[in-house]
Amino acid sequence: MLSILGRKTVLCDGVTRRESLRVGGLSLFAGMSLPRLLAATEASQGKPEGTAKSVILFNLLGGPSHMDMFDMKPQAPVEIRGEFAPIASSLPGLQVCEHLPNMAKLMHKASLIRTVTHNYNAHNPLAMMTGFALGENGQLAAKPTDPPDIGAICQYLQMGPRELPGAVCLPCYPGWGEATMYPGLRRPGPYGGFLGSQYDPLFSVCDPRFDREPSRAYYDPVRPYGEPQMPSVGELPAMTADRLHLRRSLVQQLDETFEEVSTSGALDRLDGFQQRAFDMLSSSKTRNAFDLSEEPDEVRERYGRHLIGSSMLVARRLRERGVPFISVHAEIFGRMGHSYDMHENNFGMLKNENLPVLDMVYPALINDLEERGLLDSTLVVVMGEMGRSPRVNRNAGRDHWPQCGFSLLTGGGVRQGMVYGSTDKQAAYPETDPVSPGDVVATIYHLLGIDPHMTVPDLQNRPIAIAHGGDPIQGVIA
């Protein structure tokens, strides 16, 4: 891996790490040899069929403030209701935040779950991507003992086209953007876990640029620009920047290797998983999905040319090619802003950055999928790892609150115009229909045609249910 060390930045849980920039190109994979990519025992479950052929999950990393977005309490005291006013949505009786006007026009197409509740207080999407909410509070790094996420199960079942990955994570692995003193830190969530790293998703890489410096560290988010890219093959030894010119183009080297290997007898000696890995590496389908130059300017502008908009557009292109599970993460770029982790300046962060971006990319994706005839077979999920505390703190922020949060599901076989569950007067706790992360994950599995009660072996060869006891939420299934 080529690493260029940068400045140190910190998340609210105290973790820091050095930023790393990776050399990559449209035809390259990072950190994966061919055998590692898909070498494992073959799943015997077969390839499922569900109403959703693919899932695009948008993870609002940090914990979105549910009572300032989709569960507003305008009659509550000001220290609870905050600064924003509600507006009517396209679903009669449902109000959303005034800073989500475009999303408000689409709520009649969605199922809004207002009562996601658990006790896993950690800045990572482990619970919401696996259904396992009994992890260690404050867990910072992914562990081999973690359960596999939805994308890993899709790969375990060999879903999707042979020459494409079963899961892709954009624009980078969660935690990449936090320069930390702990090299290699990866926040838990999108991994194969105890099934093995061969079921990890394809992680894209990014090199974001920023057009200004924050006026206050961590709580004045600066919009990242750029595009996710296919990562490099293997790990390059560390080198200084002035030695780069001595290296030939990685793309050129890889293309030459493909040609040499494909014309030799080496492929005949590869096992099935190595063969599929080679097909994925050499396939133009994966590489072309990242080539946004093929998209009209009108489409690029609709999604936005920032990193999240570009990632969402790549997600749509991957969906068109049949990738079963794509996750897009609102990455935390250290002092440039804490994404949805808003212990301070909650309303400024939402009004000036987070909500405008969400209000751009979600409608762009939903309308784009519908125009292409893909919405009914694509499940779009918007969620975070937790909600925020009902009471505004002295720094105009809201603190961690896993006791109540939301998930927004659209397309892919969910009921349209559904609000599931209700909360108390402060949006602090569910009053009706509480939902666990396992229930949300079980619903996603069900819509993909996967039995959420299916088991996979953990490291002790014990059978573990993939949704960890969760059941599909029948109220949101069409």
C-alpha positions as CSV (number, residue, x, y, z in Angstrom):
1,M,0.0,0.0,0.0
2,L,1.2,3.5,-0.8
3,S,0.7,5.6,2.3
4,I,1.3,9.4,2.5
5,L,1.0,10.4,6.1
6,G,-1.2,13.4,6.9
7,R,-2.6,15.3,9.8
8,K,-4.2,13.8,12.9
9,T,-7.9,14.0,13.6
10,V,-10.2,12.8,16.3
11,L,-13.7,11.3,16.7
12,C,-15.8,11.9,19.8
13,D,-14.9,8.5,21.1
14,G,-11.3,9.6,21.2
15,V,-9.9,7.5,18.4
16,T,-7.4,9.1,16.0
17,R,-5.4,7.7,13.1
18,R,-3.3,9.1,10.3
19,E,-4.9,9.7,7.0
20,S,-3.7,7.5,4.2
21,L,-3.9,8.1,0.5
22,R,-3.9,5.0,-1.6
23,V,-2.9,4.7,-5.2
24,G,-5.7,3.2,-7.2
25,G,-7.4,3.0,-10.6
26,L,-10.6,1.9,-12.2
27,S,-9.3,-1.6,-12.9
28,L,-7.7,-2.2,-9.5
29,F,-8.5,-4.0,-6.2
30,A,-6.9,-3.0,-2.9
31,G,-5.7,-5.3,-0.2
32,M,-7.0,-8.5,-1.8
33,S,-5.2,-11.3,-3.5
34,L,-7.3,-13.4,-5.9
35,P,-7.7,-16.3,-3.4
36,R,-8.6,-14.0,-0.5
37,L,-11.4,-12.4,-2.5
38,L,-13.6,-15.4,-2.8
39,A,-11.8,-18.5,-1.6
40,A,-14.0,-20.3,0.9
41,T,-16.2,-23.3,1.3
42,E,-19.1,-23.2,-1.1
43,A,-22.5,-22.2,0.5
44,S,-25.0,-24.9,0.1
45,Q,-28.1,-22.8,0.5
46,G,-28.5,-21.9,-3.2
47,K,-29.3,-18.5,-4.7
48,P,-32.4,-17.0,-3.2
49,E,-35.1,-15.0,-5.0
50,G,-36.9,-12.1,-3.4
51,T,-38.7,-9.0,-4.4
52,A,-35.5,-7.1,-3.9
53,K,-32.7,-8.1,-6.2
54,S,-30.3,-5.6,-4.7
55,V,-30.0,-3.4,-1.6
56,I,-28.5,0.1,-1.4
57,L,-27.9,1.1,2.2
58,F,-27.0,4.6,3.1
59,N,-25.4,4.7,6.6
60,L,-25.5,8.1,8.3
61,L,-22.5,7.3,10.4
62,G,-22.4,9.1,13.8
63,G,-26.1,8.8,14.7
64,P,-28.7,11.0,13.0
65,S,-30.9,13.1,15.1
66,H,-34.3,11.4,14.6
67,M,-36.4,14.1,16.3
68,D,-34.9,16.8,14.0
69,M,-35.6,14.8,10.9
70,F,-38.5,12.4,10.8
71,D,-40.0,12.3,14.3
72,M,-40.4,16.0,15.1
73,K,-42.2,17.1,18.3
74,P,-43.3,20.7,17.7
75,Q,-45.4,20.7,20.9
76,A,-42.5,19.8,23.1
77,P,-40.6,22.4,25.1
78,V,-37.9,24.2,23.1
79,E,-35.1,22.3,24.8
80,I,-36.6,19.2,23.4
81,R,-38.0,20.2,20.0
82,G,-35.0,22.2,19.0
83,E,-34.8,24.9,16.3
84,F,-36.4,23.4,13.2
85,A,-40.0,23.6,12.1
86,P,-41.9,20.7,10.5
87,I,-43.4,20.7,7.1
88,A,-46.1,18.6,5.5
89,S,-45.0,15.6,3.4
90,S,-46.6,13.8,0.5
91,L,-47.9,11.3,3.0
92,P,-51.0,12.8,4.7
93,G,-50.5,13.2,8.4
94,L,-46.7,12.9,8.2
95,Q,-44.5,15.9,8.8
96,V,-40.7,16.0,8.3
97,C,-38.0,18.6,8.9
98,E,-38.3,21.9,6.9
99,H,-34.8,21.3,5.6
100,L,-35.9,18.1,3.8
101,P,-38.3,19.5,1.2
102,N,-37.3,17.1,-1.6
103,M,-37.5,14.1,0.6
104,A,-40.9,15.3,1.9
105,K,-42.2,14.9,-1.7
106,L,-41.4,11.2,-1.7
107,M,-42.6,10.0,1.7
108,H,-45.7,8.4,0.1
109,K,-43.3,5.9,-1.5
110,A,-41.5,4.9,1.6
111,S,-41.9,3.0,4.9
112,L,-40.6,5.0,7.8
113,I,-39.8,3.0,11.0
114,R,-39.6,5.4,13.9
115,T,-39.0,2.9,16.8
116,V,-35.6,1.3,16.2
117,T,-34.3,0.6,19.7
118,H,-31.3,-1.1,21.3
119,N,-28.5,-0.6,23.8
120,Y,-25.4,-0.9,21.7
121,N,-23.7,2.5,22.2
122,A,-20.9,2.6,19.7
123,H,-20.0,4.6,16.6
124,N,-20.2,1.9,14.0
125,P,-22.9,0.2,11.9
126,L,-22.4,-3.3,13.3
127,A,-25.8,-3.6,14.9
128,M,-27.7,-2.2,11.9
129,M,-25.7,-4.2,9.3
130,T,-25.7,-7.5,11.1
131,G,-28.7,-7.4,13.5
132,F,-26.4,-8.2,16.4
133,A,-26.9,-5.5,19.1
134,L,-25.2,-7.2,22.0
135,G,-21.7,-6.1,21.2
136,E,-19.3,-4.2,23.5
137,N,-20.3,-0.6,24.0
138,G,-17.8,1.7,22.6
139,Q,-16.3,-0.9,20.3
140,L,-13.9,0.8,17.9
141,A,-12.4,-1.9,15.7
142,A,-13.8,-4.8,13.7
143,K,-13.0,-8.2,15.2
144,P,-12.8,-11.7,13.7
145,T,-15.5,-12.7,16.2
146,D,-18.0,-10.2,14.9
147,P,-20.9,-11.6,13.0
148,P,-21.1,-11.3,9.2
149,D,-23.1,-8.4,7.7
150,I,-25.8,-8.6,5.1
151,G,-23.3,-8.2,2.2
152,A,-21.1,-11.1,3.6
153,I,-24.2,-13.3,3.6
154,C,-25.0,-12.4,0.0
155,Q,-21.5,-13.4,-0.9
156,Y,-21.7,-16.6,1.2
157,L,-24.8,-17.5,-0.8
158,Q,-23.0,-16.6,-4.1
159,M,-25.7,-14.1,-5.0
160,G,-25.2,-11.9,-8.0
161,P,-23.3,-12.3,-11.3
162,R,-20.2,-14.5,-11.3
163,E,-17.9,-11.8,-12.5
164,L,-19.0,-9.1,-10.0
165,P,-18.5,-8.8,-6.2
166,G,-21.5,-9.7,-4.1
167,A,-21.0,-6.6,-1.9
168,V,-19.3,-3.3,-2.4
169,C,-18.6,-0.6,0.3
170,L,-18.4,3.1,-0.7
171,P,-16.5,5.5,-0.7
172,C,-14.1,3.7,1.8
173,Y,-14.3,1.5,4.8
174,P,-15.8,3.1,7.9
175,G,-13.1,4.8,9.8
176,W,-10.8,5.5,6.9
177,G,-11.3,9.2,7.1
178,E,-10.2,9.5,10.7
179,A,-6.5,10.0,10.9
180,T,-5.7,7.9,13.9
181,M,-2.7,6.8,16.0
182,Y,-3.9,3.2,15.6
183,P,-2.9,2.2,12.0
184,G,-5.4,0.0,10.3
185,L,-8.4,0.8,12.5
186,R,-11.6,-0.3,10.8
187,R,-14.9,0.4,12.4
188,P,-17.1,-2.7,12.7
189,G,-19.9,-3.4,10.4
190,P,-19.3,-4.3,6.7
191,Y,-17.2,-7.5,7.1
192,G,-17.3,-11.2,6.8
193,G,-16.6,-11.5,10.6
194,F,-16.4,-15.0,11.8
195,L,-17.2,-16.4,8.3
196,G,-13.8,-15.0,7.2
197,S,-12.3,-12.0,5.4
198,Q,-13.0,-13.7,2.1
199,Y,-16.6,-12.5,2.5
200,D,-15.6,-8.9,3.1
201,P,-17.0,-6.5,0.5
202,L,-15.0,-4.8,-2.2
203,F,-13.9,-1.5,-0.5
204,S,-13.5,1.4,-2.8
205,V,-10.9,4.1,-2.0
206,C,-11.2,7.8,-2.1
207,D,-9.0,10.9,-2.0
208,P,-11.4,13.7,-1.0
209,R,-10.7,17.3,-1.4
210,F,-12.1,20.2,0.6
211,D,-12.7,23.8,-0.5
212,R,-12.3,25.4,2.9
213,E,-11.0,25.0,6.4
214,P,-13.6,24.4,9.2
215,S,-14.4,27.4,11.4
216,R,-14.4,25.0,14.4
217,A,-12.8,21.6,14.6
218,Y,-15.1,18.6,14.3
219,Y,-18.5,20.5,14.4
220,D,-18.3,22.6,11.3
221,P,-18.5,19.9,8.6
222,V,-16.7,20.7,5.3
223,R,-18.1,18.9,2.3
224,P,-15.8,16.3,0.7
225,Y,-15.5,16.3,-3.1
226,G,-14.2,13.6,-5.3
227,E,-15.2,10.1,-6.5
228,P,-14.8,6.6,-5.1
229,Q,-12.4,4.5,-7.1
230,M,-11.5,0.9,-7.5
231,P,-8.6,0.2,-5.2
232,S,-5.2,-1.2,-6.0
233,V,-4.2,-4.8,-6.4
234,G,-2.4,-6.1,-3.3
235,E,-0.5,-4.0,-0.8
236,L,2.3,-1.9,-2.2
237,P,5.4,-1.5,0.0
238,A,5.7,2.0,1.5
239,M,7.5,4.4,-0.7
240,T,8.2,8.1,-0.8
241,A,6.4,10.3,-3.3
242,D,9.6,11.1,-5.2
243,R,10.0,7.4,-6.1
244,L,6.5,7.2,-7.7
245,H,7.8,8.2,-11.1
246,L,10.1,5.2,-11.1
247,R,7.1,2.9,-11.1
248,R,5.1,2.0,-14.2
249,S,1.4,2.6,-14.2
250,L,-0.3,0.1,-12.0
251,V,-3.1,-0.1,-14.5
252,Q,-0.7,-0.9,-17.3
253,Q,1.0,-3.6,-15.1
254,L,-2.3,-5.2,-14.2
255,D,-3.6,-5.2,-17.8
256,E,-0.4,-6.9,-18.9
257,T,-0.7,-9.4,-16.2
258,F,-4.3,-10.2,-17.2
259,E,-3.2,-10.8,-20.8
260,E,-0.3,-12.9,-19.8
261,V,-2.2,-15.1,-17.4
262,S,-5.3,-15.5,-19.5
263,T,-3.2,-16.8,-22.5
264,S,-1.3,-19.3,-20.3
265,G,-2.5,-22.5,-18.7
266,A,-2.5,-21.0,-15.2
267,L,-6.3,-20.4,-15.1
268,D,-6.9,-24.1,-15.7
269,R,-5.2,-24.8,-12.4
270,L,-7.3,-22.3,-10.3
271,D,-10.1,-23.6,-8.2
272,G,-13.6,-22.3,-8.6
273,F,-13.3,-19.4,-6.2
274,Q,-9.9,-18.3,-7.5
275,Q,-11.4,-18.5,-11.0
276,R,-14.3,-16.3,-10.0
277,A,-11.9,-13.8,-8.3
278,F,-9.9,-13.5,-11.5
279,D,-13.1,-13.0,-13.5
280,M,-14.1,-10.2,-11.1
281,L,-10.7,-8.5,-11.4
282,S,-10.5,-8.6,-15.1
283,S,-14.2,-7.9,-15.7
284,S,-15.0,-4.5,-17.3
285,K,-18.4,-4.6,-15.6
286,T,-16.9,-3.8,-12.2
287,R,-14.4,-1.3,-13.5
288,N,-16.9,0.5,-15.7
289,A,-19.4,0.9,-12.8
290,F,-16.9,3.4,-11.3
291,D,-16.4,5.4,-14.5
292,L,-18.7,8.3,-14.0
293,S,-17.5,10.0,-17.1
294,E,-20.2,7.9,-18.9
295,E,-22.9,9.8,-17.0
296,P,-24.5,12.9,-18.5
297,D,-23.8,16.2,-16.8
298,E,-27.5,16.5,-15.9
299,V,-27.3,13.3,-13.9
300,R,-24.0,14.2,-12.2
301,E,-25.6,17.5,-11.1
302,R,-28.7,15.8,-9.8
303,Y,-26.7,13.6,-7.5
304,G,-24.1,16.3,-6.7
305,R,-20.4,16.2,-7.6
306,H,-19.4,15.8,-3.9
307,L,-18.1,12.5,-2.6
308,I,-21.5,11.2,-1.2
309,G,-23.3,12.1,-4.4
310,S,-20.7,10.4,-6.6
311,S,-20.8,7.4,-4.3
312,M,-24.5,7.1,-4.6
313,L,-24.3,7.3,-8.4
314,V,-21.7,4.6,-8.4
315,A,-24.1,2.6,-6.2
316,R,-26.8,2.9,-8.8
317,R,-24.4,1.8,-11.6
318,L,-23.4,-1.2,-9.5
319,R,-27.0,-2.0,-8.9
320,E,-27.6,-1.9,-12.7
321,R,-24.9,-4.5,-13.1
322,G,-26.5,-6.8,-10.5
323,V,-24.4,-6.3,-7.4
324,P,-26.7,-7.6,-4.6
325,F,-25.5,-5.4,-1.7
326,I,-24.0,-1.9,-1.9
327,S,-23.4,0.3,1.2
328,V,-22.6,4.0,1.2
329,H,-21.2,5.5,4.4
330,A,-21.2,9.1,5.4
331,E,-17.6,8.9,6.4
332,I,-16.2,11.0,9.2
333,F,-13.3,13.1,8.0
334,G,-11.9,14.1,11.4
335,R,-11.6,17.8,12.2
336,M,-13.3,18.5,8.9
337,G,-16.6,17.4,10.5
338,H,-18.1,14.6,12.4
339,S,-20.9,13.7,10.0
340,Y,-23.9,12.9,12.2
341,D,-22.1,12.8,15.5
342,M,-23.4,16.1,16.7
343,H,-22.5,16.7,20.4
344,E,-22.2,20.4,19.4
345,N,-23.8,22.6,16.8
346,N,-26.4,20.0,16.0
347,F,-28.7,22.4,14.2
348,G,-26.0,24.2,12.3
349,M,-24.5,20.9,11.1
350,L,-27.9,19.6,10.0
351,K,-29.1,22.8,8.4
352,N,-25.9,23.8,6.5
353,E,-24.5,20.4,5.5
354,N,-26.0,17.1,6.5
355,L,-29.6,17.6,5.6
356,P,-29.0,19.4,2.2
357,V,-26.8,16.5,1.1
358,L,-29.3,13.9,2.2
359,D,-32.1,15.9,0.6
360,M,-30.2,15.8,-2.7
361,V,-28.9,12.3,-2.9
362,Y,-31.9,10.3,-1.6
363,P,-34.4,11.9,-4.1
364,A,-31.8,11.6,-6.9
365,L,-31.4,7.9,-6.3
366,I,-35.1,7.1,-5.8
367,N,-36.2,9.1,-8.9
368,D,-33.3,7.6,-11.0
369,L,-34.1,4.1,-10.0
370,E,-37.8,4.6,-10.7
371,E,-37.1,6.2,-14.1
372,R,-35.0,3.1,-15.0
373,G,-37.6,0.6,-13.8
374,L,-35.4,-0.6,-11.0
375,L,-37.1,0.8,-7.9
376,D,-39.5,-2.1,-7.3
377,S,-36.5,-4.5,-7.3
378,T,-34.1,-2.3,-5.3
379,L,-34.4,-1.8,-1.6
380,V,-33.0,1.6,-0.5
381,V,-32.3,1.9,3.2
382,V,-31.4,5.0,5.1
383,M,-30.3,4.6,8.7
384,G,-27.8,5.3,11.4
385,E,-26.3,3.4,14.3
386,M,-28.4,5.3,16.8
387,G,-30.6,8.4,17.4
388,R,-29.7,11.5,19.4
389,S,-30.8,12.5,22.9
390,P,-34.1,14.3,23.3
391,R,-32.7,17.2,25.3
392,V,-30.5,19.7,23.6
393,N,-27.3,20.1,25.6
394,R,-25.5,23.3,26.6
395,N,-23.4,23.2,23.4
396,A,-26.5,23.2,21.2
397,G,-25.8,19.6,20.5
398,R,-27.5,16.2,21.1
399,D,-25.7,13.3,22.6
400,H,-25.8,9.5,22.0
401,W,-29.2,7.8,22.2
402,P,-29.5,4.2,21.0
403,Q,-32.8,3.8,22.8
404,C,-34.6,5.3,19.8
405,G,-33.9,5.9,16.1
406,F,-35.2,5.5,12.6
407,S,-34.8,3.5,9.4
408,L,-36.3,4.6,6.1
409,L,-37.0,1.9,3.6
410,T,-38.1,2.5,0.0
411,G,-38.7,0.2,-3.0
412,G,-37.8,-3.5,-3.1
413,G,-41.1,-4.8,-1.9
414,V,-41.8,-2.5,1.1
415,R,-45.2,-1.0,1.7
416,Q,-45.6,2.5,0.4
417,G,-46.8,5.4,2.6
418,M,-46.3,3.5,5.9
419,V,-45.2,5.0,9.2
420,Y,-44.4,2.1,11.6
421,G,-44.3,2.7,15.3
422,S,-44.7,5.7,17.5
423,T,-42.7,7.4,20.2
424,D,-43.4,9.3,23.4
425,K,-43.8,13.1,23.6
426,Q,-40.0,13.6,23.6
427,A,-39.1,11.0,20.9
428,A,-37.1,9.3,23.7
429,Y,-38.6,5.8,23.7
430,P,-41.0,3.8,21.6
431,E,-44.6,3.8,22.7
432,T,-45.8,1.3,20.2
433,D,-44.1,-1.4,18.0
434,P,-40.5,-1.3,19.1
435,V,-38.1,-2.7,16.5
436,S,-34.7,-4.2,17.1
437,P,-31.8,-4.0,14.7
438,G,-32.3,-7.7,14.2
439,D,-35.9,-7.0,13.0
440,V,-34.6,-4.5,10.5
441,V,-32.0,-6.8,9.2
442,A,-34.4,-9.7,9.1
443,T,-36.7,-7.6,7.0
444,I,-33.9,-6.9,4.5
445,Y,-33.1,-10.6,4.3
446,H,-36.7,-11.4,3.8
447,L,-37.0,-8.9,0.9
448,L,-33.9,-10.4,-0.6
449,G,-35.4,-13.8,-0.4
450,I,-33.1,-15.0,2.3
451,D,-34.5,-16.8,5.4
452,P,-33.4,-14.6,8.3
453,H,-33.4,-17.6,10.6
454,M,-30.8,-19.4,8.4
455,T,-27.7,-20.2,10.4
456,V,-24.0,-20.0,9.6
457,P,-21.2,-21.5,11.7
458,D,-19.2,-19.2,14.0
459,L,-15.5,-19.8,14.9
460,Q,-16.6,-22.6,17.3
461,N,-18.7,-24.1,14.6
462,R,-21.9,-23.2,16.4
463,P,-24.9,-22.4,14.3
464,I,-25.7,-18.7,14.5
465,A,-28.9,-17.2,13.0
466,I,-27.9,-14.5,10.5
467,A,-30.5,-12.0,11.9
468,H,-29.7,-12.9,15.5
469,G,-33.3,-13.6,16.5
470,G,-34.9,-10.8,14.5
471,D,-38.1,-11.3,12.6
472,P,-39.3,-9.5,9.5
473,I,-41.5,-6.5,10.2
474,Q,-44.7,-7.5,8.5
475,G,-46.2,-4.0,8.8
476,V,-43.7,-2.6,6.3
477,I,-43.7,-5.5,3.8
478,A,-46.1,-5.1,0.9
